[in-house]
Amino acid sequence: MAGLFALSINPQKYKGNFLKDLFWGTFYQQHFSEEYSGLATCSQGKIKTPKPKKGLFRAAFTKALEGLEGTEGIGYCGPTEEPFSQDSRLGKFSICFSGNLINHSELLERLKNLGHTFEREDDIEIIAKLLVQGKKIVDGIKKMEKEIQGSYSLLILTPEGIYASRSPDAHWPLVLGQKDGVVVAASESGGFSNLGFKLIRDLEPGEIILMKNGRFEIEDKIISERIQFCSFVWVYSAFPSGIFEGILTSLVRKRLGAALARRDIVNGFIPDIVTPIPDSGRMHALGYFEEFCRQINEGKIDRIPFYDELLLKYPYAGRSFTRRTEEARDLEADVKMLTNEGDYRNKEVAVVDDSIVRGTQIRKKLVPKLRRLRMRGIHLRIANPEILSHCPWGKTLQKGEALAVQMPSKEERIKFLGVETLEYNTVEDLLKAIGLPAEKLCLDCSLKSNL
């Protein structure tokens, strides 16, 4: 998943700094991906798209903003080099997206057979080619939607403004915010408060809007009967302060942690210590701990665990989950986690995280580090239900990689990971924590066998 940000200002009403808001608005999408970052701006109908840069956005663009003044702009933090600039019969535009084209190979072959030439052959270049089949941009988005299989959030910077669109299934998020003289669209709202933006609403499924002169107008809407918000956005992908469909991410994570604690209490297990795998497991672990506190206050149990952070994330290390190769994931997992060298001898420790995907980082890196603290038992508590499939809507997990597919037996997984016990939430726990009906959520990774 990529992080997107779009900004449109009304020069007569706007009292801020265009580049500052564009820069920091994009920066607050960084947690979605660390591989590439980019910006594009439009000033008096002229679009500028500097070459996207590899690595973290802030480091890459702090000294690379010259010439990017304007009234509209888009920013990107994601796995490929975007925004992508295109000069076509519809004019010049710059484009970036979050998502995945499942039928990438078929589309590429068909477009080549029609005479199109490609430099990159990736999803964003295919999308750009499909867009110019329309009479105008909105028509192009609608024609593109008919041909692709997959989900997306899309930003298109043109001389007439920024077109923002969300796929009809609404799998990937896109939210709208505003302050005086400004309107923004972003993959999430987590950084809005620091920039003075107020969250307005989510872009609706299939909605296409035009952002111009500090306002937005609805241009069209592609109707779909199948709405599938990605449940993993609440569990892991988003920053804890993000709000989607009116639901606060940190609250969902605490509810998932509480569900794990209730199951342990029913089963008679109270650990000595509860600790998160940072940063992904922190809110889940807080919810787990808070449930013990609630139940002791109600007189239902007679003791509670201590909350401690046995693992400390080194803040200058990168994210491991989003890395493309196993070697890169293992390296980041190793360097980012340091142990808190306290006295944990003979302690039973509940280690809480968002999910287990492949399990290799836990087995190779985390468990050995925890064992060096001489605790008696490691008890993994996982907020997301068992992952049974790769995600066809994203790019991170490939077919056959999920641990629960390779080892259907939980006992096998316990032995493989080198822990004493392992418990997951159920799909029913996840639905209750989010508070949306199953038919509105994508639960494919937890309901389907490996695709």
C-alpha positions in Angstrom: 0.0 0.0 0.0 1.2 3.5 -0.8 0.6 6.8 1.0 -1.0 9.5 -1.1 -1.6 13.2 -0.4 -3.2 16.0 -2.5 -3.5 19.7 -1.8 -5.5 22.4 -3.5 -5.5 26.0 -2.3 -7.5 29.2 -2.9 -4.8 31.9 -3.1 -7.2 34.6 -2.1 -8.3 32.8 1.1 -5.3 30.7 2.0 -3.0 32.2 4.7 -0.5 29.4 4.9 2.5 28.1 3.0 1.7 25.9 0.0 4.9 24.0 -0.1 5.0 23.5 3.7 1.5 22.0 3.8 2.3 19.8 0.8 5.6 18.7 2.2 4.3 17.8 5.7 1.0 16.4 4.4 3.0 13.9 2.3 5.4 13.2 5.1 2.6 12.0 7.3 1.9 9.3 4.8 5.4 7.9 5.1 4.4 4.9 7.3 2.7 3.2 4.4 6.0 2.7 2.6 9.7 3.7 2.7 10.9 2.7 -0.7 10.2 5.8 -2.9 8.8 9.3 -2.5 7.8 12.0 -4.9 6.0 15.3 -5.5 4.3 17.1 -8.3 2.9 20.6 -8.4 0.8 22.8 -10.8 1.3 26.5 -11.1 -0.7 28.6 -13.7 -1.5 25.5 -15.7 2.1 24.2 -15.8 2.9 20.9 -14.1 6.3 20.1 -12.6 7.1 16.5 -11.6 10.7 16.1 -10.3 12.1 12.6 -10.6 10.9 10.5 -7.6 13.6 9.7 -5.1 14.5 6.4 -3.4 14.2 6.4 0.3 12.5 8.4 3.0 10.5 11.4 1.9 11.8 14.0 4.4 15.4 13.2 3.7 14.9 13.1 0.0 12.9 16.4 -0.5 14.0 18.8 2.3 16.5 20.4 -0.2 14.7 19.5 -3.4 11.6 21.8 -3.4 12.9 24.6 -5.6 10.5 25.5 -8.4 7.6 23.6 -6.9 5.4 26.6 -6.0 1.8 26.3 -7.1 -1.9 26.1 -6.2 -2.3 22.3 -6.5 0.1 19.5 -5.7 0.3 15.7 -5.0 2.7 13.7 -2.9 3.6 10.0 -2.8 5.3 7.5 -0.4 5.2 4.1 -1.9 6.9 1.0 -3.5 7.5 2.5 -7.0 8.7 5.7 -8.6 5.7 8.0 -8.5 4.1 10.5 -9.3 4.4 9.4 -12.9 4.3 12.1 -15.6 2.4 11.6 -18.9 2.0 13.9 -21.9 -1.0 12.7 -23.9 -3.8 13.7 -26.1 -5.6 14.7 -22.9 -2.7 17.0 -22.1 0.0 16.7 -19.5 -0.8 15.1 -16.2 1.0 13.6 -13.2 -0.5 10.6 -11.5 0.1 8.3 -8.4 -2.0 5.5 -6.9 -2.2 3.0 -4.1 -3.3 -0.5 -5.0 -2.7 -3.4 -7.3 -3.7 -4.5 -10.8 -4.4 -8.2 -10.6 -4.7 -8.5 -14.4 -1.4 -6.5 -15.0 0.1 -9.0 -17.5 -3.1 -9.3 -19.6 -3.5 -5.5 -19.8 0.2 -5.0 -20.7 0.0 -7.5 -23.5 -3.2 -6.1 -24.9 -2.0 -2.5 -24.9 1.3 -3.5 -26.6 -0.7 -5.3 -29.3 -2.6 -2.0 -29.8 0.7 -0.2 -30.5 1.4 1.4 -27.1 5.0 1.6 -26.0 6.2 1.3 -22.4 9.2 2.5 -20.5 8.4 0.8 -17.1 5.7 -1.7 -17.7 4.4 -1.2 -14.1 0.9 -0.6 -12.8 1.0 3.1 -12.9 2.1 3.3 -16.5 -0.7 0.9 -17.5 -3.2 3.1 -15.6 -1.9 6.2 -17.4 -2.4 4.5 -20.8 -5.9 3.4 -19.9 -6.9 6.8 -18.8 -6.1 8.5 -22.1 -8.7 6.2 -23.8 -11.3 8.6 -22.5 -12.5 11.8 -24.0 -11.7 13.6 -20.7 -10.1 12.5 -17.4 -13.3 11.5 -15.7 -14.4 9.4 -18.8 -10.9 7.9 -18.8 -11.2 6.8 -15.1 -14.5 5.2 -15.9 -13.1 3.4 -18.9 -10.1 2.3 -16.9 -12.4 0.9 -14.2 -14.1 -1.4 -16.7 -10.8 -2.9 -17.8 -8.9 -3.4 -14.6 -9.2 -6.1 -12.0 -8.0 -4.8 -8.6 -8.4 -2.0 -6.2 -7.0 1.5 -6.0 -7.0 5.0 -4.7 -5.9 7.4 -7.4 -4.7 11.0 -7.7 -4.3 12.8 -11.0 -2.8 16.3 -11.2 -3.9 18.2 -14.3 -3.9 21.9 -15.3 -7.6 22.1 -14.3 -7.1 20.6 -10.9 -6.6 17.3 -9.0 -8.9 14.4 -9.8 -9.2 12.0 -6.8 -10.9 8.7 -7.2 -11.5 5.6 -5.1 -12.3 2.2 -6.6 -15.9 1.2 -6.4 -15.1 -1.6 -3.9 -13.4 1.0 -1.6 -10.8 -1.4 -0.6 -8.1 1.2 -0.1 -8.9 4.4 1.8 -8.9 8.0 0.7 -10.1 10.7 3.1 -10.9 14.4 2.7 -9.8 17.3 4.9 -10.0 21.1 4.9 -9.0 24.3 6.6 -9.7 27.9 5.5 -8.9 28.2 1.8 -7.6 24.6 1.5 -8.9 21.1 0.7 -6.8 18.0 0.9 -7.2 14.3 0.1 -5.0 11.7 1.8 -4.6 8.0 2.4 -5.2 8.7 6.0 -6.0 11.5 8.4 -3.4 10.8 11.1 -1.3 14.0 10.5 -4.3 16.3 9.9 -4.4 17.8 13.4 -0.7 18.9 13.3 -1.4 20.8 10.1 -4.6 22.3 11.1 -6.8 20.3 8.8 -10.3 19.0 9.9 -11.3 15.6 8.7 -14.4 16.0 6.5 -15.3 12.5 5.4 -14.0 9.5 3.5 -14.2 9.6 -0.3 -17.2 7.3 -1.1 -16.8 4.1 -3.0 -16.4 4.8 -6.7 -16.5 8.6 -6.2 -14.6 10.9 -8.5 -13.9 14.4 -7.3 -12.1 17.5 -8.7 -10.1 19.5 -6.3 -9.5 23.1 -7.4 -9.2 26.5 -5.9 -9.3 25.2 -2.4 -12.6 23.3 -2.9 -13.8 20.0 -4.3 -16.7 19.1 -6.5 -18.1 15.6 -7.2 -17.6 14.8 -10.8 -19.1 11.3 -11.0 -19.6 8.1 -9.1 -19.1 4.5 -10.3 -21.7 2.4 -8.6 -20.8 -1.1 -7.2 -22.8 -3.5 -5.1 -19.6 -4.9 -3.6 -18.1 -2.8 -0.9 -15.0 -4.3 0.8 -13.0 -2.0 3.1 -9.7 -3.6 4.0 -9.9 -4.8 7.6 -6.1 -4.9 7.8 -5.9 -1.1 7.5 -7.4 -0.9 11.1 -5.3 -3.8 12.4 -1.9 -2.8 11.0 -1.5 -0.5 8.0 -2.7 2.8 9.3 -1.2 5.0 11.9 -3.1 4.6 15.2 -4.5 8.1 15.0 -6.1 7.5 11.6 -9.9 7.5 11.3 -11.6 5.5 8.5 -15.4 5.3 8.0 -15.7 7.2 11.3 -13.8 4.5 13.2 -10.6 5.3 15.2 -7.8 2.9 14.4 -6.3 2.9 18.0 -9.7 2.0 19.4 -10.1 -1.0 17.1 -6.6 -2.2 18.1 -7.4 -1.9 21.8 -10.6 -3.8 21.3 -8.7 -6.6 19.6 -6.2 -6.7 22.5 -9.1 -6.8 25.0 -10.6 -9.8 23.1 -7.3 -11.7 23.5 -7.2 -10.9 27.2 -10.8 -12.1 27.8 -9.9 -15.4 26.2 -6.9 -15.9 28.4 -8.9 -15.0 31.5 -11.6 -17.5 30.6 -8.8 -20.1 30.1 -7.2 -19.3 33.5 -4.0 -17.7 32.1 -2.7 -14.5 33.6 0.8 -13.7 32.5 3.4 -12.0 34.7 4.1 -9.4 32.1 2.5 -8.1 28.9 4.7 -6.6 26.3 4.1 -5.4 22.7 6.2 -6.0 19.6 6.7 -2.3 18.7 5.4 -0.4 17.1 2.7 -2.6 15.5 1.6 -4.4 18.6 1.6 -1.4 21.1 -2.1 -0.5 20.9 -3.1 -4.1 20.9 -1.0 -4.7 24.0 -2.5 -1.7 25.7 -6.0 -3.1 25.1 -4.9 -6.5 26.4 -3.5 -5.0 29.6 -6.5 -2.6 30.1 -8.9 -5.6 30.0 -7.1 -7.1 32.9 -7.3 -3.8 34.7 -11.0 -3.5 34.0 -11.7 -7.0 35.3 -9.8 -6.6 38.5 -11.7 -3.4 39.2 -14.9 -5.4 38.7 -13.7 -8.1 41.1 -13.6 -10.8 38.4 -9.9 -11.6 38.8 -7.5 -11.2 41.8 -4.3 -10.2 40.0 -3.1 -8.5 36.8 0.1 -8.5 34.8 2.6 -5.7 34.7 2.9 -3.8 31.4 6.5 -3.5 30.3 8.3 -3.0 27.0 10.9 -5.7 26.7 11.5 -4.9 23.1 12.6 -1.4 22.1 12.4 -0.2 18.5 15.4 1.7 17.4 13.8 4.8 15.8 16.2 5.2 12.9 15.6 1.7 11.5 13.0 1.1 8.8 9.9 -0.9 8.6 10.4 -4.6 7.9 6.9 -5.7 6.8 6.9 -3.6 3.7 10.2 -4.8 2.4 10.0 -6.9 -0.9 12.6 -9.6 -0.2 13.1 -11.9 2.7 16.7 -10.8 3.1 15.7 -7.2 3.4 12.9 -8.0 5.9 15.2 -10.1 8.0 17.8 -7.3 8.1 15.3 -4.6 9.2 13.7 -7.0 11.8 17.1 -7.6 13.3 18.5 -4.1 13.5 15.3 -2.4 14.6 14.6 -4.4 17.7 16.7 -4.0 20.9 16.0 -5.7 24.2 15.3 -3.9 27.4 17.8 -5.6 29.7 15.8 -5.9 32.9 15.4 -8.8 35.2 12.7 -11.1 33.6 13.9 -14.4 35.1 11.2 -17.0 35.5 8.5 -14.7 34.1 5.6 -15.8 31.9 5.3 -13.1 29.2 2.4 -12.4 26.9 4.0 -10.9 23.7 1.3 -9.1 21.7 1.5 -8.2 18.0 -0.9 -7.3 15.2 -0.4 -10.4 13.0 1.7 -13.3 12.0 2.3 -13.5 8.2 5.4 -15.6 7.4 6.6 -16.0 11.0 10.3 -15.9 10.0 11.1 -12.7 11.8 9.5 -13.9 15.0 11.4 -17.2 14.8 14.8 -15.9 13.7 15.0 -12.5 15.4 12.5 -11.8 18.2 12.2 -15.1 20.1 16.0 -15.6 20.4 16.3 -12.0 21.7 13.6 -12.6 24.2 15.1 -15.9 25.3 18.3 -14.1 26.3 16.2 -12.3 29.0 15.8 -15.7 30.7 12.0 -15.6 31.0 10.2 -18.8 31.7 7.6 -18.7 28.9 6.8 -16.7 25.8 3.1 -16.6 24.9 2.3 -15.0 21.6 -1.0 -13.2 21.4 -2.0 -12.1 17.9 -4.7 -9.5 17.2 -5.6 -10.5 13.6 -7.1 -13.8 12.8 -4.9 -16.4 11.1 -3.8 -15.2 7.7 -4.8 -17.9 5.2 -4.1 -16.2 1.9 -1.8 -13.7 0.2 -3.5 -10.4 -0.6 -4.5 -10.1 -4.2 -5.3 -6.4 -3.7 -1.8 -5.5 -2.5 1.8 -6.5 -3.3 3.5 -7.4 0.0 2.6 -11.0 0.6 3.0 -13.5 -2.2 1.3 -16.9 -2.8 2.2 -19.7 -0.5 4.1 -17.5 2.0 1.6 -17.4 4.9 2.7 -19.4 7.9 -0.8 -20.7 8.7 -1.0 -22.1 5.1 2.3 -23.8 5.3 1.5 -25.1 8.8 -2.2 -25.6 9.3 -1.7 -27.1 12.8 -1.3 -24.5 15.5 0.9 -27.0 17.4 3.3 -27.0 14.4 3.5 -23.3 14.4 4.2 -23.2 18.2 7.1 -25.5 17.6 8.3 -23.6 14.6 8.2 -20.3 16.3 9.8 -21.6 19.5 7.2 -20.3 21.9 5.1 -21.9 24.7 1.6 -20.9 23.5 0.0 -19.1 20.5 -3.5 -17.6 20.4 -5.2 -15.5 17.7 -8.4 -13.5 17.6 -11.3 -14.9 15.5 -12.9 -13.3 12.6 -15.9 -12.6 14.8 -13.6 -10.8 17.2 -12.3 -8.7 14.3 -15.8 -7.8 13.1 -16.9 -6.8 16.6 -13.7 -4.6 17.1 -14.2 -2.7 13.8 -18.0 -2.5 14.2 -18.9 -3.0 10.5 -20.8 -5.9 9.0 -18.9 -8.6 7.3 -20.3 -7.8 3.9 -18.7 -4.4 4.0 -15.2 -5.7 4.9 -12.5 -7.5 3.0 -11.6 -10.5 5.1 -10.2 -12.5 2.3 -6.8 -13.2 3.9 -8.5 -14.7 7.0 -11.4 -16.5 5.3 -10.0 -18.0 2.1 -7.4 -20.6 1.5 -4.2 -19.5 -0.3 -5.2 -18.1 -3.7 
